[in-house]
Amino acid sequence: MAFETFAVHAACIRGVEAIHVTVEVSLAGGVPGIQMLGIPSMEVMESRGRIRCAMRSAGFEIPRSGITVNLAPGDIRKTGSGFDLPIAIAVLAADGQIPRDNLDRCLIAGELGLDGTVLPVKGEVAFQLLARDMGLSFIAGRSDQHVPLAGVDCGFIDHLSQLAHGMGEAARHYLDSEASRRPLSLSSTMPTCWGRKSLNAAWRLRRQENSACS
């Protein structure tokens, strides 16, 4: 069953700070394709091709409908390849191809390879700081230069196909021993309160904090 709209937490880097962005996806009738809203840069626009190829390689179906992606707030230019993963996740969740459990508890960033591999992005420390401020787990591609920060539940996904059984099964902790990898625990983060209202409330809280500090 497909859901009309779906949204996840993401972010973009401005200077040395990560700015919260809500990735909203709506599936509607009409000509198949992906329409981007919210002042996306050329890098973000190019994500459409990467997402299509990655979804096919991971064994998912590309929705046969018009896909509208809105990157809110609309007054900030969105840059970087880190929107690949959150957009793909929002599309798959909206189309009912992956479980929605725990998705609202994560700040997501990652570039997608054409084979479905999830790649790390620059600015991981800034993303982690934002996730900590918002009470979210941070999920991205595995980075060899990962720097753990106190108070942040941080995990990685190796391949888009791992999301078929949900974020709780796909995300893994950074551990020294590969043999002892365990699923990322999401139980201690933000309670489940899915929907556009909860995401917008988190964004408004972030804007208020920024205004108070300026």
Backbone torsions as a table, in degrees:
resi	resn	phi	psi	omega
1	MET	NA	130.7	-179.7
2	ALA	-92.8	143.4	176.6
3	PHE	-100.0	143.2	-173.6
4	GLU	-61.2	-46.6	178.7
5	THR	-135.8	157.1	177.6
6	PHE	-155.2	150.7	-176.8
7	ALA	-143.8	150.6	177.1
8	VAL	-137.3	164.4	177.0
9	HIS	-84.6	133.8	173.9
10	ALA	-142.8	-170.7	-179.9
11	ALA	-163.0	161.7	171.8
12	CYS	-132.8	155.5	-177.4
13	ILE	-91.7	128.5	172.5
14	ARG	-127.7	109.1	-174.1
15	GLY	70.0	-118.4	178.7
16	VAL	-110.1	9.7	-174.6
17	GLU	-117.0	145.1	174.0
18	ALA	-94.0	129.0	-179.1
19	ILE	-105.3	129.4	-178.0
20	HIS	-65.2	135.2	177.6
21	VAL	-131.9	132.7	173.7
22	THR	-93.2	122.6	177.0
23	VAL	-96.0	106.4	179.5
24	GLU	-103.5	135.7	179.1
25	VAL	-126.1	133.5	176.1
26	SER	-125.9	130.0	176.8
27	LEU	-102.7	127.1	-178.0
28	ALA	-141.6	166.7	176.7
29	GLY	-69.1	173.7	179.7
30	GLY	115.9	-164.2	-177.5
31	VAL	-71.0	127.4	178.2
32	PRO	-59.2	141.7	-179.7
33	GLY	156.9	171.3	-179.7
34	ILE	-117.2	120.0	177.4
35	GLN	-105.3	129.9	-177.8
36	MET	-105.2	130.4	175.7
37	LEU	-124.0	157.6	176.0
38	GLY	103.5	30.7	178.8
39	ILE	56.7	57.8	176.4
40	PRO	-77.4	141.9	175.1
41	SER	-77.3	176.3	178.7
42	MET	-61.5	-36.9	178.5
43	GLU	-60.6	-42.3	-179.8
44	VAL	-69.1	-40.1	178.0
45	MET	-60.7	-37.5	-179.6
46	GLU	-67.8	-15.2	179.8
47	SER	-62.1	-22.1	-178.6
48	ARG	-59.4	-43.5	178.6
49	GLY	-69.5	-41.3	179.3
50	ARG	-63.6	-41.1	-178.1
51	ILE	-64.9	-44.3	179.9
52	ARG	-58.9	-49.8	-177.9
53	CYS	-64.8	-42.1	-179.1
54	ALA	-64.3	-40.7	179.4
55	MET	-64.1	-42.4	177.4
56	ARG	-63.1	-45.7	-178.2
57	SER	-63.8	-29.8	-179.0
58	ALA	-85.4	-0.3	177.3
59	GLY	88.9	11.0	177.5
60	PHE	-94.1	163.2	177.0
61	GLU	-99.4	141.2	174.6
62	ILE	-82.3	123.4	-177.6
63	PRO	-54.6	133.6	179.3
64	ARG	-88.0	61.5	-179.0
65	SER	-157.1	170.5	174.6
66	GLY	-71.3	132.6	-179.1
67	ILE	-114.8	118.6	176.7
68	THR	-106.2	124.4	178.5
69	VAL	-112.3	121.1	178.3
70	ASN	-113.1	125.2	178.9
71	LEU	-104.2	102.6	-175.3
72	ALA	-103.5	144.0	8.8
73	PRO	-77.5	154.5	-173.5
74	GLY	-81.9	-2.0	-176.9
75	ASP	-101.7	10.8	178.9
76	ILE	-120.8	129.2	177.6
77	ARG	-69.0	129.4	-178.1
78	LYS	-96.9	125.7	-177.8
79	THR	-127.3	164.4	175.6
80	GLY	95.0	160.6	-180.0
81	SER	-92.0	3.2	-177.3
82	GLY	-72.9	-3.9	177.5
83	PHE	-84.2	-10.5	-178.8
84	ASP	-53.1	-55.4	-174.8
85	LEU	-65.7	-49.8	179.1
86	PRO	-61.8	-35.7	177.8
87	ILE	-65.9	-46.0	180.0
88	ALA	-60.5	-42.9	179.5
89	ILE	-63.6	-43.3	179.9
90	ALA	-64.3	-39.1	178.2
91	VAL	-64.1	-46.9	-178.0
92	LEU	-65.9	-38.4	178.2
93	ALA	-69.3	-40.2	178.7
94	ALA	-63.3	-33.2	-178.8
95	ASP	-86.7	-1.0	178.1
96	GLY	74.9	19.9	-178.0
97	GLN	-89.3	-17.1	175.9
98	ILE	-133.9	154.3	177.4
99	PRO	-64.9	148.3	-179.8
100	ARG	-91.1	-9.0	-176.1
101	ASP	-55.8	133.6	174.2
102	ASN	73.7	-5.7	-177.8
103	LEU	-65.3	-30.5	-179.8
104	ASP	-76.6	-5.5	-179.0
105	ARG	-99.4	7.3	-172.3
106	CYS	-125.5	141.4	165.3
107	LEU	-97.1	121.6	-167.8
108	ILE	-116.1	135.2	175.4
109	ALA	-150.3	136.8	178.5
110	GLY	174.4	143.5	174.6
111	GLU	-94.2	145.7	-179.5
112	LEU	-106.3	132.5	168.9
113	GLY	-80.6	161.2	-178.4
114	LEU	-64.3	-20.8	178.8
115	ASP	-89.8	4.3	179.3
116	GLY	95.3	-3.5	177.7
117	THR	-64.7	138.9	177.0
118	VAL	-97.0	122.6	-175.7
119	LEU	-105.9	150.5	178.1
120	PRO	-72.0	164.4	178.4
121	VAL	-125.7	160.7	178.3
122	LYS	-73.4	152.9	177.0
123	GLY	86.9	27.1	-175.2
124	GLU	-59.5	-38.9	-179.6
125	VAL	-62.5	-43.0	178.4
126	ALA	-62.8	-40.5	177.0
127	PHE	-61.7	-42.7	-179.6
128	GLN	-63.8	-40.9	179.5
129	LEU	-62.3	-41.6	178.0
130	LEU	-65.0	-43.4	178.6
131	ALA	-59.6	-42.0	178.6
132	ARG	-63.1	-43.1	179.6
133	ASP	-61.9	-33.1	-176.9
134	MET	-93.9	-0.9	-179.4
135	GLY	70.5	33.3	-178.1
136	LEU	-115.0	158.8	167.6
137	SER	-81.1	150.0	176.9
138	PHE	-106.0	125.0	-178.3
139	ILE	-122.1	129.3	-179.4
140	ALA	-152.6	-172.3	172.4
141	GLY	-75.4	155.4	-178.7
142	ARG	-66.6	129.4	-178.5
143	SER	-116.4	134.5	176.1
144	ASP	-73.5	-14.0	-179.2
145	GLN	-109.7	26.4	-179.0
146	HIS	-60.8	132.4	177.2
147	VAL	-117.0	110.0	-179.3
148	PRO	-70.7	138.6	177.1
149	LEU	-118.1	143.6	179.7
150	ALA	-64.6	138.1	175.7
151	GLY	82.8	8.8	-179.9
152	VAL	-119.7	122.9	173.2
153	ASP	-85.1	106.8	-169.5
154	CYS	-119.9	134.0	-179.9
155	GLY	-143.7	177.3	-177.7
156	PHE	-138.1	159.5	173.9
157	ILE	-125.1	133.1	-179.0
158	ASP	-87.0	-36.5	-173.6
159	HIS	-146.1	143.8	-177.6
160	LEU	-59.2	-31.6	-178.2
161	SER	-62.1	-23.8	-179.1
162	GLN	-64.6	-18.6	-178.5
163	LEU	-78.0	-4.7	-179.1
164	ALA	-58.3	-28.8	-179.6
165	HIS	-105.4	11.7	175.1
166	GLY	104.6	160.5	-178.7
167	MET	-64.1	-36.5	-179.9
168	GLY	-59.7	-32.8	178.3
169	GLU	-87.5	-29.5	-174.1
170	ALA	-79.7	-41.7	-173.8
171	ALA	-76.2	137.2	179.9
172	ARG	-124.9	150.6	176.1
173	HIS	-77.3	154.5	168.9
174	TYR	-79.4	115.1	178.5
175	LEU	-131.2	156.3	-179.1
176	ASP	-67.1	-37.5	-177.7
177	SER	-101.5	122.8	178.4
178	GLU	-63.9	-31.0	-177.1
179	ALA	-70.4	-21.1	-176.3
180	SER	-104.5	20.2	179.5
181	ARG	-59.6	141.8	179.3
182	ARG	-134.4	154.1	178.9
183	PRO	-60.3	148.9	178.2
184	LEU	-70.9	130.7	177.9
185	SER	-84.8	124.6	-179.6
186	LEU	-110.7	7.2	-173.0
187	SER	-73.2	-21.8	-175.4
188	SER	-95.0	3.2	-177.6
189	THR	-97.9	-160.4	-172.6
190	MET	-57.7	134.4	-179.8
191	PRO	-62.6	154.7	-178.8
192	THR	-68.7	116.2	177.3
193	CYS	-149.2	66.7	-168.5
194	TRP	-70.3	151.8	172.7
195	GLY	135.7	165.3	-178.7
196	ARG	-62.0	-35.4	-178.1
197	LYS	-62.1	-42.7	-178.9
198	SER	-66.7	-38.3	179.0
199	LEU	-68.2	-42.8	178.8
200	ASN	-65.4	-35.0	177.9
201	ALA	-64.3	-39.9	178.2
202	ALA	-65.3	-39.7	178.8
203	TRP	-66.1	-43.0	179.4
204	ARG	-63.0	-37.7	177.6
205	LEU	-62.3	-41.0	179.1
206	ARG	-63.9	-41.8	179.5
207	ARG	-63.5	-39.4	179.3
208	GLN	-65.3	-38.6	178.4
209	GLU	-65.4	-41.7	179.5
210	ASN	-64.1	-39.5	-179.7
211	SER	-66.3	-37.1	-178.7
212	ALA	-68.1	-28.9	-177.6
213	CYS	-87.0	-15.5	-176.3
214	SER	-87.2	NA	NA
